[in-house]
């Protein structure tokens, strides 16, 4: 098992397979993607070697990320590679959901067990303003398709300044009787979006306190479950999770590493600097 000097164990790998995205989310890529071409990122062969190596080091869960990995044409092959690796017990995918309905069945057949879908508002006008795409109906339909094909679904929502309690209640009323969990993610600062962060950041702690006042109860998680805080309510089918990156002791229970699309290993999810590994991935080691 991979460990650091403080004794933290890393069973979870976030594998970015692309940096490209065709959305223009206000808090992420407001000017659209202007980075390198896909040819600059890890190949399927290199990813195969990487996954095999992490398999030997005790990794049990891989989540493919990027900006939006669903844009990667070889995604199903990567999912299948991860799912067929002996020690990998769970393969998940983070997506904006615009083509989820079309590809959910294929991803499920390849071995994906969970999709995380970004839905920052259920109001069509407000949603369109965030990513610059009028895709809410398509994304919601994709979520239903994913559930129909046996995929577990988790909705990611980034909280920003002005996130009102009423908006949260409307969102929760929608998922109340659905087998869909929600993860509320406090806006994180990146090097490129420093000014926008200070304009839009809102602490998630106040939302957490409002939920507790409405009867949500925190679930005591295992020590190796990572920094997510999870809450349940007997009136709801599924749970709510919080990622509060600026809260006390957030990093104490970290259990995940990140490999970026160019092949750099990041020991901290916040870190802009990574350790290049691409030179070690040229030879397939299955």
BELRANOR-V675154 format. One line per field, one symbol per residue. ss: DSSP state (@ for helix, = for strand, . for the rest). phi: phi as a letter, one per 20 degrees, with the letter a starting at -180 (. if undefined). psi: psi as a letter, one per 20 degrees, with the letter a starting at -180 (. if undefined). Layout:
ss->???
phi->???
psi->???
This chain:
ss->..=.....=..=====.....................@@@...@@@@@@@@@@@@@....=====...@@@...@@@@@@@@@......======....@@@@@@@@@@@...=====.....@@@@@@@@....@@@@@@@@@@@@@...========.....@@@@@@@@@@@....=======....@@@@@@@@@@....@@@@@@@@@...==....@@@...====.......====......@@@@..====....===........==.@@@......
phi->.fcdfenfddeddededbdfbeecggeccfdnfceffgfedgeffffgffffffgfdnfdbcdecqebfffefegfffgfgffeegefebccbdbenfcfffdgffffffpfdbcddeceadegfffgffemcecgffffffffffffenefccdeceecgnfegfffffffffegddfcecdedfgdecfecgffgffdfcfffffgfffffeofcfefdffeenefdcccbfedfcdcdcddfdefmgefdfbcdcdfgfneedfcfefeecdfcffedfdfce
psi->ppqaiiipqnippoopiqiqpjrlphjfmhjrpkarrhiirqrhghhgggghghgijjpippppacfniiiphjghhggggghjpgiohpprppqijhjghhiggghghijpiqppponiqjogggghhgikpmjgggghhhghggghjjppppppppprpjoqhhgghhghhhjgjqlprpopoppqprhikgghghhipppihhgghhgghjjpppporqhjiaippqqrpiiqharpqponijrpkhihkqjqrpprhikppoiphiphqrppihhijhppl.
